[in-house]
Amino acid sequence: MSIIKKIVLSLCIWSFAFVEIWAQCPMCKAAAESNLKEGGTAAMGLNQGIIYLFLTPFCIAGTLIVLWFWFNRKKADELETEEIPMEHLSESS
């Protein structure tokens, strides 16, 4: 398994390991608690929404990085497999 695959797999496992993180600032937490005490349900999905908004840019950046490495790997493989003309080999010896 390549190093890139290991890193991506580690990040995916790490990000899903902390699903129960409470990602609220003190003001949001106070507003959510007061909403729940008054019988409201607006605060039920607040943590998941905050985590979703937090992880979205990292997922986009990670996807772009993986695509960049993937396309550059293809170009490097193409350069390595190009044939060297025989006249260049005979000149160097």
HTML snippet that shows the backbone in 3Dmol.js (N, CA, C, O; Angstrom):
<script src="https://3Dmol.org/build/3Dmol-min.js"></script>
<div id="view" style="width:600px;height:400px;position:relative"></div>
<script>
const pdb = `
ATOM      1  N   MET A   1       0.858  -1.175   0.000  1.00  0.00           N
ATOM      2  CA  MET A   1       0.000   0.000   0.000  1.00  0.00           C
ATOM      3  C   MET A   1       0.899   1.232   0.000  1.00  0.00           C
ATOM      4  O   MET A   1       1.846   1.328   0.781  1.00  0.00           O
ATOM      5  N   SER A   2       0.589   2.161  -0.880  1.00  0.00           N
ATOM      6  CA  SER A   2       1.429   3.345  -0.987  1.00  0.00           C
ATOM      7  C   SER A   2       1.212   4.273   0.208  1.00  0.00           C
ATOM      8  O   SER A   2       0.234   4.151   0.946  1.00  0.00           O
ATOM      9  N   ILE A   3       2.130   5.181   0.370  1.00  0.00           N
ATOM     10  CA  ILE A   3       2.087   6.119   1.497  1.00  0.00           C
ATOM     11  C   ILE A   3       0.864   7.026   1.415  1.00  0.00           C
ATOM     12  O   ILE A   3       0.277   7.372   2.441  1.00  0.00           O
ATOM     13  N   ILE A   4       0.473   7.415   0.189  1.00  0.00           N
ATOM     14  CA  ILE A   4      -0.694   8.290   0.033  1.00  0.00           C
ATOM     15  C   ILE A   4      -1.956   7.572   0.477  1.00  0.00           C
ATOM     16  O   ILE A   4      -2.800   8.154   1.159  1.00  0.00           O
ATOM     17  N   LYS A   5      -2.086   6.317   0.095  1.00  0.00           N
ATOM     18  CA  LYS A   5      -3.262   5.544   0.509  1.00  0.00           C
ATOM     19  C   LYS A   5      -3.304   5.380   2.029  1.00  0.00           C
ATOM     20  O   LYS A   5      -4.374   5.436   2.636  1.00  0.00           O
ATOM     21  N   LYS A   6      -2.152   5.181   2.630  1.00  0.00           N
ATOM     22  CA  LYS A   6      -2.101   5.045   4.086  1.00  0.00           C
ATOM     23  C   LYS A   6      -2.523   6.335   4.771  1.00  0.00           C
ATOM     24  O   LYS A   6      -3.257   6.310   5.759  1.00  0.00           O
ATOM     25  N   ILE A   7      -2.056   7.464   4.242  1.00  0.00           N
ATOM     26  CA  ILE A   7      -2.406   8.757   4.837  1.00  0.00           C
ATOM     27  C   ILE A   7      -3.898   9.024   4.699  1.00  0.00           C
ATOM     28  O   ILE A   7      -4.544   9.439   5.661  1.00  0.00           O
ATOM     29  N   VAL A   8      -4.452   8.788   3.509  1.00  0.00           N
ATOM     30  CA  VAL A   8      -5.879   9.029   3.284  1.00  0.00           C
ATOM     31  C   VAL A   8      -6.712   8.110   4.164  1.00  0.00           C
ATOM     32  O   VAL A   8      -7.696   8.550   4.760  1.00  0.00           O
ATOM     33  N   LEU A   9      -6.334   6.849   4.251  1.00  0.00           N
ATOM     34  CA  LEU A   9      -7.063   5.908   5.103  1.00  0.00           C
ATOM     35  C   LEU A   9      -6.993   6.315   6.569  1.00  0.00           C
ATOM     36  O   LEU A   9      -7.991   6.236   7.286  1.00  0.00           O
ATOM     37  N   SER A  10      -5.830   6.747   7.012  1.00  0.00           N
ATOM     38  CA  SER A  10      -5.681   7.194   8.403  1.00  0.00           C
ATOM     39  C   SER A  10      -6.548   8.407   8.697  1.00  0.00           C
ATOM     40  O   SER A  10      -7.180   8.482   9.751  1.00  0.00           O
ATOM     41  N   LEU A  11      -6.582   9.366   7.761  1.00  0.00           N
ATOM     42  CA  LEU A  11      -7.407  10.560   7.963  1.00  0.00           C
ATOM     43  C   LEU A  11      -8.892  10.217   7.988  1.00  0.00           C
ATOM     44  O   LEU A  11      -9.646  10.779   8.782  1.00  0.00           O
ATOM     45  N   CYS A  12      -9.313   9.301   7.127  1.00  0.00           N
ATOM     46  CA  CYS A  12     -10.726   8.899   7.121  1.00  0.00           C
ATOM     47  C   CYS A  12     -11.106   8.223   8.438  1.00  0.00           C
ATOM     48  O   CYS A  12     -12.141   8.535   9.027  1.00  0.00           O
ATOM     49  N   ILE A  13     -10.282   7.316   8.884  1.00  0.00           N
ATOM     50  CA  ILE A  13     -10.568   6.628  10.148  1.00  0.00           C
ATOM     51  C   ILE A  13     -10.555   7.615  11.303  1.00  0.00           C
ATOM     52  O   ILE A  13     -11.420   7.564  12.177  1.00  0.00           O
ATOM     53  N   TRP A  14      -9.586   8.505  11.310  1.00  0.00           N
ATOM     54  CA  TRP A  14      -9.479   9.494  12.379  1.00  0.00           C
ATOM     55  C   TRP A  14     -10.677  10.412  12.413  1.00  0.00           C
ATOM     56  O   TRP A  14     -11.185  10.733  13.487  1.00  0.00           O
ATOM     57  N   SER A  15     -11.143  10.847  11.232  1.00  0.00           N
ATOM     58  CA  SER A  15     -12.261  11.788  11.201  1.00  0.00           C
ATOM     59  C   SER A  15     -13.569  11.128  11.635  1.00  0.00           C
ATOM     60  O   SER A  15     -14.419  11.786  12.235  1.00  0.00           O
ATOM     61  N   PHE A  16     -13.743   9.845  11.342  1.00  0.00           N
ATOM     62  CA  PHE A  16     -14.970   9.170  11.745  1.00  0.00           C
ATOM     63  C   PHE A  16     -14.911   8.646  13.178  1.00  0.00           C
ATOM     64  O   PHE A  16     -15.939   8.258  13.734  1.00  0.00           O
ATOM     65  N   ALA A  17     -13.742   8.629  13.772  1.00  0.00           N
ATOM     66  CA  ALA A  17     -13.606   8.140  15.143  1.00  0.00           C
ATOM     67  C   ALA A  17     -14.168   9.128  16.157  1.00  0.00           C
ATOM     68  O   ALA A  17     -14.515   8.737  17.271  1.00  0.00           O
ATOM     69  N   PHE A  18     -14.263  10.395  15.789  1.00  0.00           N
ATOM     70  CA  PHE A  18     -14.686  11.423  16.723  1.00  0.00           C
ATOM     71  C   PHE A  18     -16.036  12.013  16.342  1.00  0.00           C
ATOM     72  O   PHE A  18     -16.205  13.233  16.355  1.00  0.00           O
ATOM     73  N   VAL A  19     -16.991  11.167  16.005  1.00  0.00           N
ATOM     74  CA  VAL A  19     -18.309  11.633  15.588  1.00  0.00           C
ATOM     75  C   VAL A  19     -19.048  12.295  16.747  1.00  0.00           C
ATOM     76  O   VAL A  19     -19.864  13.190  16.526  1.00  0.00           O
ATOM     77  N   GLU A  20     -18.781  11.878  17.947  1.00  0.00           N
ATOM     78  CA  GLU A  20     -19.502  12.397  19.100  1.00  0.00           C
ATOM     79  C   GLU A  20     -18.871  13.662  19.688  1.00  0.00           C
ATOM     80  O   GLU A  20     -19.167  14.025  20.827  1.00  0.00           O
ATOM     81  N   ILE A  21     -18.024  14.321  18.941  1.00  0.00           N
ATOM     82  CA  ILE A  21     -17.400  15.560  19.417  1.00  0.00           C
ATOM     83  C   ILE A  21     -18.457  16.648  19.512  1.00  0.00           C
ATOM     84  O   ILE A  21     -19.297  16.787  18.623  1.00  0.00           O
ATOM     85  N   TRP A  22     -18.413  17.409  20.578  1.00  0.00           N
ATOM     86  CA  TRP A  22     -19.330  18.540  20.727  1.00  0.00           C
ATOM     87  C   TRP A  22     -18.598  19.772  20.245  1.00  0.00           C
ATOM     88  O   TRP A  22     -17.692  20.268  20.916  1.00  0.00           O
ATOM     89  N   ALA A  23     -18.987  20.265  19.089  1.00  0.00           N
ATOM     90  CA  ALA A  23     -18.240  21.329  18.416  1.00  0.00           C
ATOM     91  C   ALA A  23     -18.959  22.667  18.501  1.00  0.00           C
ATOM     92  O   ALA A  23     -19.139  23.342  17.487  1.00  0.00           O
ATOM     93  N   GLN A  24     -19.362  23.046  19.678  1.00  0.00           N
ATOM     94  CA  GLN A  24     -20.113  24.290  19.800  1.00  0.00           C
ATOM     95  C   GLN A  24     -19.291  25.343  20.541  1.00  0.00           C
ATOM     96  O   GLN A  24     -18.561  25.050  21.488  1.00  0.00           O
ATOM     97  N   CYS A  25     -19.439  26.562  20.075  1.00  0.00           N
ATOM     98  CA  CYS A  25     -18.852  27.668  20.813  1.00  0.00           C
ATOM     99  C   CYS A  25     -19.765  27.937  22.022  1.00  0.00           C
ATOM    100  O   CYS A  25     -20.907  27.479  22.033  1.00  0.00           O
ATOM    101  N   PRO A  26     -19.296  28.653  23.015  1.00  0.00           N
ATOM    102  CA  PRO A  26     -20.123  28.901  24.208  1.00  0.00           C
ATOM    103  C   PRO A  26     -21.453  29.596  23.906  1.00  0.00           C
ATOM    104  O   PRO A  26     -22.466  29.277  24.529  1.00  0.00           O
ATOM    105  N   MET A  27     -21.465  30.526  22.976  1.00  0.00           N
ATOM    106  CA  MET A  27     -22.724  31.221  22.660  1.00  0.00           C
ATOM    107  C   MET A  27     -23.716  30.274  21.983  1.00  0.00           C
ATOM    108  O   MET A  27     -24.907  30.286  22.295  1.00  0.00           O
ATOM    109  N   CYS A  28     -23.216  29.458  21.058  1.00  0.00           N
ATOM    110  CA  CYS A  28     -24.101  28.501  20.385  1.00  0.00           C
ATOM    111  C   CYS A  28     -24.635  27.483  21.383  1.00  0.00           C
ATOM    112  O   CYS A  28     -25.804  27.101  21.329  1.00  0.00           O
ATOM    113  N   LYS A  29     -23.764  27.045  22.298  1.00  0.00           N
ATOM    114  CA  LYS A  29     -24.179  26.072  23.293  1.00  0.00           C
ATOM    115  C   LYS A  29     -25.266  26.647  24.203  1.00  0.00           C
ATOM    116  O   LYS A  29     -26.243  25.966  24.515  1.00  0.00           O
ATOM    117  N   ALA A  30     -25.096  27.894  24.624  1.00  0.00           N
ATOM    118  CA  ALA A  30     -26.101  28.521  25.482  1.00  0.00           C
ATOM    119  C   ALA A  30     -27.425  28.670  24.742  1.00  0.00           C
ATOM    120  O   ALA A  30     -28.481  28.416  25.322  1.00  0.00           O
ATOM    121  N   ALA A  31     -27.392  29.074  23.480  1.00  0.00           N
ATOM    122  CA  ALA A  31     -28.622  29.219  22.694  1.00  0.00           C
ATOM    123  C   ALA A  31     -29.290  27.869  22.481  1.00  0.00           C
ATOM    124  O   ALA A  31     -30.514  27.761  22.552  1.00  0.00           O
ATOM    125  N   ALA A  32     -28.489  26.835  22.218  1.00  0.00           N
ATOM    126  CA  ALA A  32     -29.041  25.501  21.999  1.00  0.00           C
ATOM    127  C   ALA A  32     -29.657  24.940  23.281  1.00  0.00           C
ATOM    128  O   ALA A  32     -30.736  24.348  23.245  1.00  0.00           O
ATOM    129  N   GLU A  33     -28.973  25.127  24.412  1.00  0.00           N
ATOM    130  CA  GLU A  33     -29.505  24.629  25.685  1.00  0.00           C
ATOM    131  C   GLU A  33     -30.802  25.333  26.057  1.00  0.00           C
ATOM    132  O   GLU A  33     -31.735  24.692  26.541  1.00  0.00           O
ATOM    133  N   SER A  34     -30.874  26.639  25.838  1.00  0.00           N
ATOM    134  CA  SER A  34     -32.102  27.355  26.166  1.00  0.00           C
ATOM    135  C   SER A  34     -33.234  26.927  25.223  1.00  0.00           C
ATOM    136  O   SER A  34     -34.391  26.879  25.641  1.00  0.00           O
ATOM    137  N   ASN A  35     -32.926  26.623  23.986  1.00  0.00           N
ATOM    138  CA  ASN A  35     -33.929  26.144  23.048  1.00  0.00           C
ATOM    139  C   ASN A  35     -34.466  24.785  23.483  1.00  0.00           C
ATOM    140  O   ASN A  35     -35.670  24.536  23.416  1.00  0.00           O
ATOM    141  N   LEU A  36     -33.568  23.904  23.929  1.00  0.00           N
ATOM    142  CA  LEU A  36     -34.006  22.585  24.375  1.00  0.00           C
ATOM    143  C   LEU A  36     -34.835  22.675  25.657  1.00  0.00           C
ATOM    144  O   LEU A  36     -35.811  21.942  25.817  1.00  0.00           O
ATOM    145  N   LYS A  37     -34.447  23.576  26.575  1.00  0.00           N
ATOM    146  CA  LYS A  37     -35.195  23.726  27.830  1.00  0.00           C
ATOM    147  C   LYS A  37     -36.604  24.242  27.581  1.00  0.00           C
ATOM    148  O   LYS A  37     -37.534  23.912  28.318  1.00  0.00           O
ATOM    149  N   GLU A  38     -36.758  25.055  26.536  1.00  0.00           N
ATOM    150  CA  GLU A  38     -38.073  25.598  26.213  1.00  0.00           C
ATOM    151  C   GLU A  38     -38.899  24.645  25.360  1.00  0.00           C
ATOM    152  O   GLU A  38     -40.012  24.979  24.956  1.00  0.00           O
ATOM    153  N   GLY A  39     -38.362  23.461  25.084  1.00  0.00           N
ATOM    154  CA  GLY A  39     -39.111  22.464  24.320  1.00  0.00           C
ATOM    155  C   GLY A  39     -38.854  22.474  22.830  1.00  0.00           C
ATOM    156  O   GLY A  39     -39.515  21.749  22.086  1.00  0.00           O
ATOM    157  N   GLY A  40     -37.915  23.272  22.380  1.00  0.00           N
ATOM    158  CA  GLY A  40     -37.598  23.338  20.954  1.00  0.00           C
ATOM    159  C   GLY A  40     -36.719  22.173  20.517  1.00  0.00           C
ATOM    160  O   GLY A  40     -36.080  21.515  21.339  1.00  0.00           O
ATOM    161  N   THR A  41     -36.698  21.932  19.223  1.00  0.00           N
ATOM    162  CA  THR A  41     -35.876  20.846  18.689  1.00  0.00           C
ATOM    163  C   THR A  41     -34.815  21.362  17.710  1.00  0.00           C
ATOM    164  O   THR A  41     -34.186  20.565  17.014  1.00  0.00           O
ATOM    165  N   ALA A  42     -34.613  22.659  17.648  1.00  0.00           N
ATOM    166  CA  ALA A  42     -33.666  23.234  16.695  1.00  0.00           C
ATOM    167  C   ALA A  42     -32.224  22.860  17.010  1.00  0.00           C
ATOM    168  O   ALA A  42     -31.382  22.860  16.112  1.00  0.00           O
ATOM    169  N   ALA A  43     -31.924  22.544  18.254  1.00  0.00           N
ATOM    170  CA  ALA A  43     -30.544  22.271  18.651  1.00  0.00           C
ATOM    171  C   ALA A  43     -30.153  20.812  18.490  1.00  0.00           C
ATOM    172  O   ALA A  43     -28.995  20.459  18.717  1.00  0.00           O
ATOM    173  N   MET A  44     -31.079  19.968  18.106  1.00  0.00           N
ATOM    174  CA  MET A  44     -30.785  18.532  18.036  1.00  0.00           C
ATOM    175  C   MET A  44     -29.664  18.209  17.040  1.00  0.00           C
ATOM    176  O   MET A  44     -28.797  17.391  17.348  1.00  0.00           O
ATOM    177  N   GLY A  45     -29.660  18.817  15.880  1.00  0.00           N
ATOM    178  CA  GLY A  45     -28.650  18.510  14.872  1.00  0.00           C
ATOM    179  C   GLY A  45     -27.570  19.554  14.745  1.00  0.00           C
ATOM    180  O   GLY A  45     -26.830  19.566  13.761  1.00  0.00           O
ATOM    181  N   LEU A  46     -27.467  20.426  15.721  1.00  0.00           N
ATOM    182  CA  LEU A  46     -26.515  21.526  15.632  1.00  0.00           C
ATOM    183  C   LEU A  46     -25.072  21.034  15.589  1.00  0.00           C
ATOM    184  O   LEU A  46     -24.282  21.532  14.788  1.00  0.00           O
ATOM    185  N   ASN A  47     -24.718  20.084  16.420  1.00  0.00           N
ATOM    186  CA  ASN A  47     -23.342  19.583  16.449  1.00  0.00           C
ATOM    187  C   ASN A  47     -22.951  18.925  15.140  1.00  0.00           C
ATOM    188  O   ASN A  47     -21.855  19.152  14.627  1.00  0.00           O
ATOM    189  N   GLN A  48     -23.851  18.105  14.595  1.00  0.00           N
ATOM    190  CA  GLN A  48     -23.545  17.446  13.331  1.00  0.00           C
ATOM    191  C   GLN A  48     -23.393  18.477  12.212  1.00  0.00           C
ATOM    192  O   GLN A  48     -22.546  18.313  11.334  1.00  0.00           O
ATOM    193  N   GLY A  49     -24.192  19.522  12.235  1.00  0.00           N
ATOM    194  CA  GLY A  49     -24.080  20.576  11.231  1.00  0.00           C
ATOM    195  C   GLY A  49     -22.765  21.322  11.324  1.00  0.00           C
ATOM    196  O   GLY A  49     -22.153  21.643  10.306  1.00  0.00           O
ATOM    197  N   ILE A  50     -22.329  21.597  12.544  1.00  0.00           N
ATOM    198  CA  ILE A  50     -21.061  22.302  12.748  1.00  0.00           C
ATOM    199  C   ILE A  50     -19.898  21.433  12.272  1.00  0.00           C
ATOM    200  O   ILE A  50     -18.993  21.922  11.594  1.00  0.00           O
ATOM    201  N   ILE A  51     -19.920  20.163  12.620  1.00  0.00           N
ATOM    202  CA  ILE A  51     -18.857  19.251  12.186  1.00  0.00           C
ATOM    203  C   ILE A  51     -18.871  19.108  10.670  1.00  0.00           C
ATOM    204  O   ILE A  51     -17.812  19.074  10.045  1.00  0.00           O
ATOM    205  N   TYR A  52     -20.049  19.024  10.075  1.00  0.00           N
ATOM    206  CA  TYR A  52     -20.170  18.925   8.618  1.00  0.00           C
ATOM    207  C   TYR A  52     -19.559  20.147   7.948  1.00  0.00           C
ATOM    208  O   TYR A  52     -18.798  20.012   6.989  1.00  0.00           O
ATOM    209  N   LEU A  53     -19.879  21.323   8.437  1.00  0.00           N
ATOM    210  CA  LEU A  53     -19.335  22.548   7.860  1.00  0.00           C
ATOM    211  C   LEU A  53     -17.825  22.663   8.077  1.00  0.00           C
ATOM    212  O   LEU A  53     -17.116  23.243   7.254  1.00  0.00           O
ATOM    213  N   PHE A  54     -17.344  22.114   9.178  1.00  0.00           N
ATOM    214  CA  PHE A  54     -15.923  22.158   9.486  1.00  0.00           C
ATOM    215  C   PHE A  54     -15.129  21.220   8.580  1.00  0.00           C
ATOM    216  O   PHE A  54     -14.036  21.570   8.136  1.00  0.00           O
ATOM    217  N   LEU A  55     -15.668  20.034   8.302  1.00  0.00           N
ATOM    218  CA  LEU A  55     -14.923  19.031   7.531  1.00  0.00           C
ATOM    219  C   LEU A  55     -15.013  19.229   6.025  1.00  0.00           C
ATOM    220  O   LEU A  55     -14.160  18.719   5.298  1.00  0.00           O
ATOM    221  N   THR A  56     -16.010  19.948   5.533  1.00  0.00           N
ATOM    222  CA  THR A  56     -16.204  20.092   4.094  1.00  0.00           C
ATOM    223  C   THR A  56     -14.977  20.683   3.387  1.00  0.00           C
ATOM    224  O   THR A  56     -14.551  20.115   2.382  1.00  0.00           O
ATOM    225  N   PRO A  57     -14.388  21.783   3.851  1.00  0.00           N
ATOM    226  CA  PRO A  57     -13.201  22.302   3.148  1.00  0.00           C
ATOM    227  C   PRO A  57     -12.025  21.334   3.151  1.00  0.00           C
ATOM    228  O   PRO A  57     -11.269  21.272   2.181  1.00  0.00           O
ATOM    229  N   PHE A  58     -11.865  20.579   4.235  1.00  0.00           N
ATOM    230  CA  PHE A  58     -10.776  19.617   4.299  1.00  0.00           C
ATOM    231  C   PHE A  58     -10.993  18.471   3.314  1.00  0.00           C
ATOM    232  O   PHE A  58     -10.038  17.983   2.711  1.00  0.00           O
ATOM    233  N   CYS A  59     -12.233  18.042   3.150  1.00  0.00           N
ATOM    234  CA  CYS A  59     -12.540  16.988   2.172  1.00  0.00           C
ATOM    235  C   CYS A  59     -12.277  17.477   0.752  1.00  0.00           C
ATOM    236  O   CYS A  59     -11.739  16.736  -0.071  1.00  0.00           O
ATOM    237  N   ILE A  60     -12.650  18.709   0.465  1.00  0.00           N
ATOM    238  CA  ILE A  60     -12.409  19.273  -0.870  1.00  0.00           C
ATOM    239  C   ILE A  60     -10.903  19.384  -1.123  1.00  0.00           C
ATOM    240  O   ILE A  60     -10.422  18.991  -2.186  1.00  0.00           O
ATOM    241  N   ALA A  61     -10.169  19.911  -0.162  1.00  0.00           N
ATOM    242  CA  ALA A  61      -8.716  20.051  -0.312  1.00  0.00           C
ATOM    243  C   ALA A  61      -8.047  18.689  -0.450  1.00  0.00           C
ATOM    244  O   ALA A  61      -7.141  18.522  -1.266  1.00  0.00           O
ATOM    245  N   GLY A  62      -8.480  17.729   0.332  1.00  0.00           N
ATOM    246  CA  GLY A  62      -7.921  16.378   0.244  1.00  0.00           C
ATOM    247  C   GLY A  62      -8.171  15.745  -1.112  1.00  0.00           C
ATOM    248  O   GLY A  62      -7.290  15.088  -1.668  1.00  0.00           O
ATOM    249  N   THR A  63      -9.372  15.941  -1.647  1.00  0.00           N
ATOM    250  CA  THR A  63      -9.697  15.406  -2.966  1.00  0.00           C
ATOM    251  C   THR A  63      -8.816  16.042  -4.029  1.00  0.00           C
ATOM    252  O   THR A  63      -8.306  15.346  -4.908  1.00  0.00           O
ATOM    253  N   LEU A  64      -8.631  17.349  -3.961  1.00  0.00           N
ATOM    254  CA  LEU A  64      -7.785  18.036  -4.936  1.00  0.00           C
ATOM    255  C   LEU A  64      -6.336  17.565  -4.845  1.00  0.00           C
ATOM    256  O   LEU A  64      -5.675  17.399  -5.870  1.00  0.00           O
ATOM    257  N   ILE A  65      -5.844  17.352  -3.644  1.00  0.00           N
ATOM    258  CA  ILE A  65      -4.467  16.879  -3.471  1.00  0.00           C
ATOM    259  C   ILE A  65      -4.301  15.481  -4.033  1.00  0.00           C
ATOM    260  O   ILE A  65      -3.316  15.204  -4.718  1.00  0.00           O
ATOM    261  N   VAL A  66      -5.250  14.594  -3.757  1.00  0.00           N
ATOM    262  CA  VAL A  66      -5.186  13.227  -4.276  1.00  0.00           C
ATOM    263  C   VAL A  66      -5.233  13.234  -5.800  1.00  0.00           C
ATOM    264  O   VAL A  66      -4.472  12.510  -6.443  1.00  0.00           O
ATOM    265  N   LEU A  67      -6.111  14.036  -6.381  1.00  0.00           N
ATOM    266  CA  LEU A  67      -6.192  14.120  -7.842  1.00  0.00           C
ATOM    267  C   LEU A  67      -4.897  14.664  -8.435  1.00  0.00           C
ATOM    268  O   LEU A  67      -4.429  14.172  -9.462  1.00  0.00           O
ATOM    269  N   TRP A  68      -4.322  15.666  -7.801  1.00  0.00           N
ATOM    270  CA  TRP A  68      -3.070  16.225  -8.285  1.00  0.00           C
ATOM    271  C   TRP A  68      -1.966  15.171  -8.271  1.00  0.00           C
ATOM    272  O   TRP A  68      -1.235  15.033  -9.252  1.00  0.00           O
ATOM    273  N   PHE A  69      -1.835  14.426  -7.173  1.00  0.00           N
ATOM    274  CA  PHE A  69      -0.828  13.366  -7.101  1.00  0.00           C
ATOM    275  C   PHE A  69      -1.101  12.286  -8.143  1.00  0.00           C
ATOM    276  O   PHE A  69      -0.174  11.765  -8.764  1.00  0.00           O
ATOM    277  N   TRP A  70      -2.367  11.955  -8.328  1.00  0.00           N
ATOM    278  CA  TRP A  70      -2.726  10.894  -9.267  1.00  0.00           C
ATOM    279  C   TRP A  70      -2.342  11.281 -10.694  1.00  0.00           C
ATOM    280  O   TRP A  70      -1.758  10.472 -11.414  1.00  0.00           O
ATOM    281  N   PHE A  71      -2.665  12.512 -11.112  1.00  0.00           N
ATOM    282  CA  PHE A  71      -2.327  12.959 -12.457  1.00  0.00           C
ATOM    283  C   PHE A  71      -0.814  13.110 -12.634  1.00  0.00           C
ATOM    284  O   PHE A  71      -0.289  12.792 -13.701  1.00  0.00           O
ATOM    285  N   ASN A  72      -0.115  13.584 -11.621  1.00  0.00           N
ATOM    286  CA  ASN A  72       1.336  13.698 -11.723  1.00  0.00           C
ATOM    287  C   ASN A  72       2.018  12.343 -11.754  1.00  0.00           C
ATOM    288  O   ASN A  72       3.060  12.187 -12.391  1.00  0.00           O
ATOM    289  N   ARG A  73       1.450  11.370 -11.080  1.00  0.00           N
ATOM    290  CA  ARG A  73       2.004  10.012 -11.115  1.00  0.00           C
ATOM    291  C   ARG A  73       1.889   9.444 -12.522  1.00  0.00           C
ATOM    292  O   ARG A  73       2.811   8.791 -13.010  1.00  0.00           O
ATOM    293  N   LYS A  74       0.749   9.695 -13.177  1.00  0.00           N
ATOM    294  CA  LYS A  74       0.572   9.225 -14.550  1.00  0.00           C
ATOM    295  C   LYS A  74       1.613   9.845 -15.477  1.00  0.00           C
ATOM    296  O   LYS A  74       2.189   9.160 -16.323  1.00  0.00           O
ATOM    297  N   LYS A  75       1.849  11.147 -15.313  1.00  0.00           N
ATOM    298  CA  LYS A  75       2.829  11.825 -16.150  1.00  0.00           C
ATOM    299  C   LYS A  75       4.231  11.273 -15.900  1.00  0.00           C
ATOM    300  O   LYS A  75       5.001  11.095 -16.843  1.00  0.00           O
ATOM    301  N   ALA A  76       4.566  11.002 -14.650  1.00  0.00           N
ATOM    302  CA  ALA A  76       5.878  10.454 -14.320  1.00  0.00           C
ATOM    303  C   ALA A  76       6.033   9.056 -14.908  1.00  0.00           C
ATOM    304  O   ALA A  76       7.106   8.711 -15.402  1.00  0.00           O
ATOM    305  N   ASP A  77       4.980   8.250 -14.862  1.00  0.00           N
ATOM    306  CA  ASP A  77       5.025   6.912 -15.445  1.00  0.00           C
ATOM    307  C   ASP A  77       5.213   6.977 -16.954  1.00  0.00           C
ATOM    308  O   ASP A  77       5.941   6.167 -17.529  1.00  0.00           O
ATOM    309  N   GLU A  78       4.554   7.943 -17.598  1.00  0.00           N
ATOM    310  CA  GLU A  78       4.703   8.105 -19.043  1.00  0.00           C
ATOM    311  C   GLU A  78       6.127   8.511 -19.406  1.00  0.00           C
ATOM    312  O   GLU A  78       6.668   8.032 -20.403  1.00  0.00           O
ATOM    313  N   LEU A  79       6.737   9.381 -18.615  1.00  0.00           N
ATOM    314  CA  LEU A  79       8.106   9.802 -18.884  1.00  0.00           C
ATOM    315  C   LEU A  79       9.090   8.655 -18.696  1.00  0.00           C
ATOM    316  O   LEU A  79      10.065   8.552 -19.440  1.00  0.00           O
ATOM    317  N   GLU A  80       8.853   7.802 -17.723  1.00  0.00           N
ATOM    318  CA  GLU A  80       9.745   6.674 -17.470  1.00  0.00           C
ATOM    319  C   GLU A  80       9.649   5.629 -18.560  1.00  0.00           C
ATOM    320  O   GLU A  80      10.640   4.964 -18.862  1.00  0.00           O
ATOM    321  N   THR A  81       8.480   5.467 -19.158  1.00  0.00           N
ATOM    322  CA  THR A  81       8.286   4.413 -20.154  1.00  0.00           C
ATOM    323  C   THR A  81       8.614   4.865 -21.575  1.00  0.00           C
ATOM    324  O   THR A  81       8.554   4.054 -22.500  1.00  0.00           O
ATOM    325  N   GLU A  82       8.959   6.141 -21.773  1.00  0.00           N
ATOM    326  CA  GLU A  82       9.353   6.590 -23.099  1.00  0.00           C
ATOM    327  C   GLU A  82      10.644   5.886 -23.504  1.00  0.00           C
ATOM    328  O   GLU A  82      11.553   5.699 -22.695  1.00  0.00           O
ATOM    329  N   GLU A  83      10.697   5.502 -24.776  1.00  0.00           N
ATOM    330  CA  GLU A  83      11.888   4.823 -25.277  1.00  0.00           C
ATOM    331  C   GLU A  83      12.978   5.844 -25.594  1.00  0.00           C
ATOM    332  O   GLU A  83      12.710   6.925 -26.119  1.00  0.00           O
ATOM    333  N   ILE A  84      14.196   5.477 -25.265  1.00  0.00           N
ATOM    334  CA  ILE A  84      15.345   6.318 -25.579  1.00  0.00           C
ATOM    335  C   ILE A  84      15.850   5.894 -26.953  1.00  0.00           C
ATOM    336  O   ILE A  84      16.089   4.708 -27.177  1.00  0.00           O
ATOM    337  N   PRO A  85      16.017   6.834 -27.871  1.00  0.00           N
ATOM    338  CA  PRO A  85      16.520   6.466 -29.212  1.00  0.00           C
ATOM    339  C   PRO A  85      17.891   5.797 -29.120  1.00  0.00           C
ATOM    340  O   PRO A  85      18.703   6.153 -28.266  1.00  0.00           O
ATOM    341  N   MET A  86      18.143   4.840 -29.991  1.00  0.00           N
ATOM    342  CA  MET A  86      19.372   4.077 -29.960  1.00  0.00           C
ATOM    343  C   MET A  86      20.608   4.930 -30.254  1.00  0.00           C
ATOM    344  O   MET A  86      21.692   4.631 -29.754  1.00  0.00           O
ATOM    345  N   GLU A  87      20.460   5.984 -31.056  1.00  0.00           N
ATOM    346  CA  GLU A  87      21.622   6.804 -31.379  1.00  0.00           C
ATOM    347  C   GLU A  87      22.159   7.527 -30.140  1.00  0.00           C
ATOM    348  O   GLU A  87      23.356   7.798 -30.053  1.00  0.00           O
ATOM    349  N   HIS A  88      21.282   7.840 -29.183  1.00  0.00           N
ATOM    350  CA  HIS A  88      21.739   8.493 -27.951  1.00  0.00           C
ATOM    351  C   HIS A  88      22.520   7.518 -27.086  1.00  0.00           C
ATOM    352  O   HIS A  88      23.453   7.914 -26.387  1.00  0.00           O
ATOM    353  N   LEU A  89      22.144   6.249 -27.130  1.00  0.00           N
ATOM    354  CA  LEU A  89      22.866   5.253 -26.341  1.00  0.00           C
ATOM    355  C   LEU A  89      24.258   4.994 -26.918  1.00  0.00           C
ATOM    356  O   LEU A  89      25.213   4.824 -26.160  1.00  0.00           O
ATOM    357  N   SER A  90      24.386   4.960 -28.236  1.00  0.00           N
ATOM    358  CA  SER A  90      25.678   4.669 -28.834  1.00  0.00           C
ATOM    359  C   SER A  90      26.641   5.843 -28.684  1.00  0.00           C
ATOM    360  O   SER A  90      27.853   5.635 -28.618  1.00  0.00           O
ATOM    361  N   GLU A  91      26.125   7.077 -28.627  1.00  0.00           N
ATOM    362  CA  GLU A  91      26.989   8.229 -28.471  1.00  0.00           C
ATOM    363  C   GLU A  91      27.629   8.305 -27.080  1.00  0.00           C
ATOM    364  O   GLU A  91      28.762   8.765 -26.933  1.00  0.00           O
ATOM    365  N   SER A  92      26.899   7.854 -26.079  1.00  0.00           N
ATOM    366  CA  SER A  92      27.408   7.982 -24.716  1.00  0.00           C
ATOM    367  C   SER A  92      28.456   6.933 -24.376  1.00  0.00           C
ATOM    368  O   SER A  92      29.196   7.103 -23.407  1.00  0.00           O
ATOM    369  N   SER A  93      28.541   5.851 -25.151  1.00  0.00           N
ATOM    370  CA  SER A  93      29.528   4.825 -24.821  1.00  0.00           C
ATOM    371  C   SER A  93      30.803   4.915 -25.579  1.00  0.00           C
ATOM    372  O   SER A  93      31.701   4.098 -25.377  1.00  0.00           O
TER     373      SER A  93
END
`;
const viewer = $3Dmol.createViewer("view");
viewer.addModel(pdb, "pdb");
viewer.setStyle({}, {cartoon: {color: "spectrum"}});
viewer.zoomTo();
viewer.render();
</script>
